Amino acid sequence: MVHAIYPGTFDPVHNGHLDIINRAALLFDQLVIGVFDHEAAGKQIKKVAFSAATRIQFIEQNIQHLSNVRVMPYNMLTVDFAHAAGAAVIVRGLRVFSDFEFEFRMAHANQRLAPEIDVVTLLAREEHTFLSGTTVREIAAFNGDVSTMVPANVEAALKKLYQT
């Protein structure tokens, strides 16, 4: 059995993330979605709009149909999380060429730290290539329509977060 992790911030989870999750669930026997918990790590590496618990809930509400997928917070190096989850593979998504450069560097850094863990990248579907958590949050902050970018539970939470 091949176990994989799909780590990220998922702030918030969007349709591109969910597409990668659904596709990776078909490729691996077990998939753990790792939601990085900035607060538990004691580091504000990146400011997030939603708590880790809320981001986990958003994902769980949208993957109920996937019996081989679970969601967990983590607050350590990604390769250490992979080891803790019993994963031999790290799944990453690629949207645009600039993602490749970042993911290429991260894959090599992770390979240096844990050569026994492989990285598998899945290309984003064309309709999701523009999506990022930052883009979604910025559109929502200015009352833009994000209904085609995120699941309904996330759209409602964004509206509540940014209502004035």
N, C-alpha and C positions, 0 to 999 in steps of 0.2 A: 504494500500500500504506500502511495506517495502522498505525503502531507505537505501543504503549502501554507504560507501566510501572505496576506495582502495588507501591508502596513500603510498607514497614512494618517493625516490629520482629519480629513473628511469634515471640513468646517465650511459649509455643511456638505453632507453626502448629496451628490447630484446624479442625474441620469447617466452620465459617463461612467461614474464610479459603479453604479448598479449594473451597467452593461458588462464591465470588466468582471465584477463579482459573479454574475450569471454565467459568463463564458468560462471563467476559471473553475467554477464549481463543476463544470462538465469535464474538465481536464484532470482534476485531482480527486483522490479518494476523500480527502478531508481538507477543508479550507478554513483558516482562521483569519478573520478580519481584525487586524490590530489597529486600534484607535489610540494614537499617541496622546497620553494624558500629561499635558504640560505642567499642571499644578502638582501632581504627584511626583513628577520628576524633579520638582523644586527649581525648575528653570523656565523662565519666560522667553524661550527661544523665539516664539512667535505668538502674537496676541491672537486669541481665538474668540469668536462670537458666542459659541455655545460650549457648555461644560462637556467633559468627556462622557459623563453619564447620559446627557441629552443626545450627543452625537451617536452613542451606542444605541440608544432607544430608536432614533431615526432609522438607523440601518436595520435593526432587528424587525421593525414594523414592515420593512420592505423586502425581507428575505425569508419570510415564513414558509415559502414554498420550497426552499432549499434545505433538504434534510442533512446534508453533509457540510453545512456552513455554520459557524458560530462566531460571535463577536466578543472580543476581549479588550480591555484597556492595557496599555503597556507604557513603561516609563524608563526604558533602558535602551542600550544599543539595539538596533533592529536584529543583528545577528544573534545577540543574546536572547531576544524574544523568540527568534526562530528556534533556537535550541530548546528553550523552555516549552515551546508549543510542540516540540517533536517534529519540526518541519525541515525538509531537505531542500525546499524551494522558496524563494521570495518572488512574488508576482508583482510586477509593476506595469502601469499603463503608459503608453506614449501617445501624445496628441500631435505635437508639432516638432519640427527639427530641433528647436532649442531644448525640448525635453530630453532628446537623445543625448546631448552633451552632458547634462546634469546626471541623468541615469547611468550613463557610461562611467562617469567618475565615481558615482556611488557604488556601482556594481564592482568596480575594481577595488575600492576601499573595503567593501564587505568581503570580497574574495581574499584580500590580504589578511583580514581578521578571522575569517572562517572559510578556508578553501573548500570545505566539504559541502557548502551550501551554494546551490546554483541560483541564478536570477533568470526568470523567464519574463519577457515583456510581451504584452498584448497591445496591438495597435488599436487606438480608439476608432470607433466607427466614424465615418465622415461627419455625421450630424452632431457628433459630440466634440469635435476637435477644438472648438472655441471655448468649451466649458472649463471653468476653474472655480474653486470656492470663492476666490477674490472677486471674479467677474460676477458671480451670482449675488454675493453680498452687496457689491456696489450698485448693481441694478435694483436690488430690493430696497436699498437705503434711499433711493430716489423714487420709490413707488413704481418702479418699472415692473412689467409682467414677466415673472419667472416661471409661470405655470408649465411651460414646455421644457424647462431645464431641470426641475426638481420634482420629486414626488409630492403629493398633496399635503402630507403631514409636515414636510419641510417648508413648503410654501406658506402654510398657515403660521408656522413658528417665525418665519422671516417677517411676515406682515406684522405680527405681534411685537417682535423685537424692534422694528423700525417705525412703528406708528408714532406719530407726534401729537 
